[in-house]
Amino acid sequence: MTMVILKRDRDLEKIKKLGQWVYICGRRKTGKTFMVRRFLDYDAYYFVNRDRTLFTEEGRKISYEAFFEIFRESVGKKKIVIDEMHRLPDEFFDFLHSTGRVGEVIAISSTLWLSEKLLGTGSPLLGLFSMYILGLVDQCDVLSSLPGENPVEDLKAAVYLREPILAMDYRAPIEDYLSNYLYGNRLAVNEIIGEIFSEEQRRTSQVYLGILKSISAGKRKSGEISSFLFSRKLIPKDNPGAIQKHLEVLQKMGLIEKIESSRRGFYYMHRSPLFNIHFYLDEKYGYVETDVPKKYIEEVVREMMPEEIERFVWGLLSRKLGLKKVKIEEPEIDIALKRFSRIAIVGEVKWRENITDGQIRKIEEKLSEFNAKMVIVVPDKRGLMTPKDAVLLDARDLVGICKDKSEVLEEIAV
């Protein structure tokens, strides 16, 4: 059992361009502190406890008053990291306002809503910090962090290791590791999610949790989500318009993403595959409060993996090609990418063993209905026919795309 060190090159590149005072925030267990302490340069690190005492990097506990004197003497001379800075008193923020943007300061916070308030209108910190919201790890950064000896296994693992908490003790195969993790840590995962709402003091947390469950249960449009909530008596009437603000909040928290539909409206999906499985298991088996047999969890992990791989590949291609994701409903296809108003790429992911040439031909025929570049993604394309008009990609090709290998990118360029 070894810890995978997630590199987060894309996040680091963006953070380094933000300026001298940066405020990094996001929900718990997204690897904020680890990333800063391992990959960014600094001279001094302080962690703020809930009682406003602080720990130094050496583990020494100091009072707020002692920290304030040290900070006042060193700001402008040293690059300082303050972890959970939102816990400090208002007088500290007034002091930062009075000094202005001097030297280099990195602030870290695990609460998005309080961070926005802290840096927003009327705050002494307004305009001092550049905010960066840290979410899941970039698809290519995860793939480049894995050994590279088995591209198929690496791709499957990368889908879930975008959640840094899963990278700590990962070992292949991912199906077994994830099943064991969910079986032994369902309360911990539930606590992470629950803490998001308790920290943000969301009085309607049951509605938010209901939305997350509904999306895992396959309710992907606002009308379907509203009906689900109404059936559970979580909202007084079935009204899609009334839950828009809740959907927007969940988007802002980084828990769900909103994808344009080729018809009217939008699709909503979990950003985190871990949370998607967690809520699916809870909706189907009530597994948070019930001792669900481990074999049930294993079945769900295997059942949901192909769809999660589809979403991973969809996002990877969107990011690398600079195209917008769009959901095509009829005929329903796995991947659709848009350049401005035109569908530029369509694709299907066939993630299974023993794929036949006949299946490849059938997929190509389905995709040919669209006037767009066609891609078909399989685990391993060796031994398979070369499609007439579509580009056949496998796990090795996707790793190559992440490494900007021109021959792979040229094949799918639009």
VEXTOR-834205 format. One line per 8 residues: number of its first residue (from 1); their letters; for each residue x, y, z of C-alpha. Coordinates in steps of 0.25 Angstrom, whole numbers, plus 5000, padded with zeros to 4 digits. Layout:
<vopas>
NUM	A	X:Y:Z; ...
</vopas>
This chain:
<vopas>
1	MTMVILKR	5000:5000:5000; 5006:5013:4995; 5002:5028:4995; 5000:5034:4981; 5006:5048:4981; 4997:5056:4972; 5005:5067:4965; 4994:5077:4962
9	DRDLEKIK	5002:5084:4952; 4990:5091:4946; 4986:5097:4959; 5000:5101:4963; 5002:5108:4949; 4989:5116:4951; 4992:5120:4966; 5006:5125:4962
17	KLGQWVYI	5000:5135:4953; 4990:5141:4963; 5000:5150:4970; 5007:5152:4983; 4995:5150:4992; 4986:5138:4989; 4974:5132:4997; 4973:5117:4994
25	CGRRKTGK	4959:5111:4998; 4950:5099:4996; 4943:5088:5003; 4951:5079:5013; 4960:5067:5008; 4963:5074:4994; 4978:5074:4998; 4980:5089:5000
33	TFMVRRFL	4990:5089:5011; 4997:5077:5005; 4999:5084:4991; 5003:5097:4998; 5013:5091:5007; 5019:5081:4997; 5019:5089:4984; 5020:5104:4987
41	DYDAYYFV	5031:5111:4993; 5030:5119:5006; 5038:5123:5018; 5028:5121:5030; 5015:5113:5032; 5004:5115:5043; 4992:5107:5045; 4980:5114:5052
49	NRDRTLFT	4973:5105:5063; 4958:5108:5066; 4962:5114:5079; 4971:5124:5071; 4984:5118:5076; 4994:5114:5065; 5003:5103:5062; 5016:5106:5055
57	EEGRKISY	5022:5097:5044; 5031:5091:5055; 5019:5087:5063; 5020:5098:5074; 5008:5104:5079; 5007:5119:5081; 4997:5129:5085; 4990:5139:5075
65	EAFFEIFR	4997:5150:5081; 5011:5144:5079; 5007:5141:5065; 5003:5155:5062; 5016:5161:5067; 5024:5151:5058; 5015:5153:5046; 5016:5169:5048
73	ESVGKKKI	5031:5168:5048; 5032:5158:5036; 5022:5162:5026; 5028:5168:5014; 5041:5161:5018; 5037:5146:5017; 5027:5138:5009; 5016:5134:5020
81	VIDEMHRL	5006:5123:5019; 4993:5124:5029; 4985:5111:5029; 4970:5113:5033; 4972:5128:5033; 4957:5131:5034; 4958:5127:5049; 4967:5139:5052
89	PDEFFDFL	4960:5151:5059; 4955:5164:5051; 4967:5172:5057; 4977:5164:5049; 4969:5166:5036; 4969:5181:5039; 4984:5181:5041; 4985:5174:5027
97	HSTGRVGE	4977:5185:5021; 4985:5196:5028; 4998:5189:5022; 4993:5187:5008; 4999:5177:4999; 5013:5176:5005; 5022:5164:5002; 5016:5150:4999
105	VIAISSTL	5004:5143:5007; 4997:5130:5004; 4984:5128:5012; 4977:5115:5012; 4962:5112:5017; 4953:5100:5017; 4940:5109:5016; 4936:5115:5003
113	WLSEKLLG	4924:5123:5008; 4932:5130:5019; 4944:5132:5010; 4935:5140:5000; 4929:5148:5011; 4943:5151:5017; 4948:5156:5003; 4935:5162:4999
121	TGSPLLGL	4929:5176:4999; 4930:5183:5013; 4942:5174:5017; 4956:5180:5020; 4962:5170:5011; 4954:5174:4999; 4964:5175:4987; 4976:5170:4995
129	FSMYILGL	4975:5155:4992; 4973:5147:4979; 4964:5135:4982; 4966:5122:4976; 4956:5110:4978; 4963:5097:4979; 4954:5085:4974; 4957:5071:4969
137	VDQCDVLS	4970:5069:4963; 4971:5071:4948; 4970:5058:4940; 4983:5059:4933; 4990:5062:4946; 4985:5049:4952; 4989:5041:4940; 5003:5047:4941
145	SLPGENPV	5004:5044:4956; 5002:5029:4954; 5013:5018:4950; 5009:5017:4935; 5012:5002:4935; 4998:4998:4932; 4990:5009:4925; 4977:5002:4926
153	EDLKAAVY	4978:5001:4941; 4984:5015:4943; 4972:5021:4935; 4962:5014:4944; 4969:5018:4956; 4970:5032:4951; 4955:5034:4951; 4954:5033:4966
161	LREPILAM	4968:5038:4970; 4964:5052:4966; 4959:5052:4980; 4972:5053:4988; 4966:5046:5000; 4966:5033:4992; 4981:5035:4988; 4986:5033:5002
169	DYRAPIED	4986:5018:5002; 4983:5014:4988; 4987:5000:4983; 4982:4993:4970; 4972:4988:4966; 4964:5001:4968; 4951:4993:4969; 4955:4985:4981
177	YLSNYLYG	4962:4998:4987; 4949:5006:4985; 4940:4996:4990; 4948:4994:5003; 4949:5009:5005; 4934:5011:5004; 4931:4999:5013; 4940:5004:5024
185	NRLAVNEI	4939:5019:5022; 4924:5022:5019; 4923:5030:5032; 4935:5038:5029; 4930:5042:5015; 4917:5045:5020; 4923:5054:5031; 4931:5062:5020
193	IGEIFSEE	4919:5065:5012; 4911:5068:5025; 4922:5077:5029; 4921:5085:5017; 4907:5089:5020; 4909:5091:5035; 4921:5100:5033; 4913:5108:5023
201	QRRTSQVY	4901:5109:5033; 4891:5104:5022; 4878:5103:5029; 4872:5095:5017; 4883:5084:5017; 4873:5073:5015; 4869:5079:5002; 4883:5080:4997
209	LGILKSIS	4886:5065:5002; 4873:5061:4995; 4878:5068:4982; 4891:5060:4983; 4883:5047:4985; 4874:5050:4973; 4886:5052:4964; 4892:5039:4968
217	AGKRKSGE	4879:5032:4966; 4879:5037:4951; 4870:5049:4952; 4879:5059:4944; 4869:5070:4940; 4863:5081:4949; 4849:5075:4947; 4853:5061:4951
225	ISSFLFSR	4860:5066:4963; 4849:5075:4967; 4839:5063:4966; 4849:5054:4974; 4849:5064:4985; 4834:5066:4985; 4832:5051:4986; 4841:5051:4999
233	KLIPKDNP	4834:5063:5005; 4846:5071:5005; 4840:5083:4997; 4825:5088:4999; 4822:5086:4984; 4828:5081:4971; 4834:5093:4965; 4847:5093:4957
241	GAIQKHLE	4848:5108:4958; 4848:5108:4973; 4861:5099:4974; 4869:5107:4964; 4876:5114:4975; 4879:5101:4982; 4885:5096:4969; 4894:5109:4968
249	VLQKMGLI	4899:5107:4982; 4903:5093:4980; 4910:5097:4967; 4917:5108:4975; 4922:5098:4985; 4928:5090:4974; 4919:5078:4977; 4911:5077:4964
257	EKIESSRR	4913:5082:4950; 4903:5088:4940; 4904:5083:4926; 4896:5089:4914; 4886:5080:4908; 4884:5079:4893; 4870:5080:4895; 4865:5090:4905
265	GFYYMHRS	4870:5092:4919; 4882:5086:4926; 4888:5073:4932; 4893:5073:4946; 4904:5063:4950; 4913:5060:4962; 4927:5065:4960; 4932:5055:4970
273	PLFNIHFY	4931:5040:4966; 4933:5037:4981; 4921:5045:4985; 4913:5040:4973; 4915:5025:4978; 4913:5029:4993; 4899:5035:4990; 4895:5024:4981
281	LDEKYGYV	4898:5014:4991; 4891:5022:5002; 4879:5024:4993; 4878:5009:4989; 4882:5002:5002; 4883:5013:5013; 4897:5009:5014; 4901:5021:5023
289	ETDVPKKY	4892:5016:5035; 4891:5001:5031; 4902:4990:5031; 4901:4987:5016; 4908:4974:5012; 4922:4978:5005; 4918:4970:4993; 4906:4980:4990
297	IEEVVREM	4917:4991:4990; 4926:4983:4981; 4914:4981:4971; 4911:4996:4971; 4925:5000:4969; 4926:4991:4957; 4913:4995:4951; 4916:5010:4952
305	MPEEIERF	4930:5009:4947; 4927:5010:4932; 4919:5022:4933; 4929:5029:4942; 4940:5026:4932; 4931:5032:4921; 4930:5045:4929; 4945:5045:4932
313	VWGLLSRK	4949:5043:4917; 4938:5054:4913; 4944:5064:4923; 4959:5060:4919; 4956:5063:4904; 4948:5075:4907; 4960:5081:4915; 4971:5077:4905
321	LGLKKVKI	4963:5081:4893; 4958:5094:4899; 4943:5090:4895; 4930:5091:4903; 4923:5079:4908; 4909:5077:4903; 4899:5066:4906; 4892:5060:4894
329	EEPEIDIA	4879:5053:4898; 4874:5047:4885; 4881:5038:4881; 4888:5038:4894; 4903:5038:4893; 4914:5038:4903; 4923:5049:4898; 4919:5062:4891
337	LKRFSRIA	4928:5074:4890; 4924:5088:4885; 4932:5099:4878; 4923:5111:4879; 4910:5107:4874; 4914:5095:4866; 4916:5081:4871; 4930:5078:4867
345	IVGEVKWR	4933:5064:4873; 4924:5052:4877; 4928:5039:4883; 4925:5026:4890; 4932:5019:4901; 4932:5004:4901; 4939:5000:4914; 4938:4985:4914
353	ENITDGQI	4946:4973:4910; 4944:4965:4898; 4940:4976:4889; 4937:4972:4874; 4939:4978:4861; 4924:4977:4859; 4922:4986:4871; 4932:4996:4866
361	RKIEEKLS	4925:4997:4853; 4911:4999:4860; 4916:5010:4868; 4922:5017:4856; 4909:5016:4849; 4902:5022:4861; 4912:5034:4862; 4911:5036:4847
369	EFNAKMVI	4898:5043:4848; 4905:5055:4853; 4913:5064:4845; 4925:5064:4854; 4938:5057:4857; 4936:5043:4863; 4944:5036:4874; 4942:5022:4880
377	VVPDKRGL	4949:5020:4893; 4952:5005:4897; 4962:5000:4908; 4972:4994:4898; 4970:4995:4883; 4981:4985:4879; 4975:4974:4870; 4963:4983:4867
385	MTPKDAVL	4959:4988:4853; 4962:5002:4849; 4949:5009:4848; 4946:5015:4834; 4943:5030:4839; 4944:5030:4854; 4957:5031:4862; 4959:5019:4871
393	LDARDLVG	4965:5023:4885; 4970:5014:4896; 4976:5016:4910; 4990:5018:4904; 4985:5029:4895; 4978:5036:4906; 4991:5037:4914; 4998:5041:4901
401	ICKDKSEV	4988:5053:4900; 4991:5057:4914; 5006:5057:4910; 5002:5066:4898; 5007:5055:4888; 5005:5062:4875; 5001:5049:4867; 4989:5046:4876
409	LEEIAV	4985:5060:4877; 4986:5062:4862; 4976:5051:4860; 4965:5057:4868; 4968:5072:4865; 4956:5080:4860
</vopas>
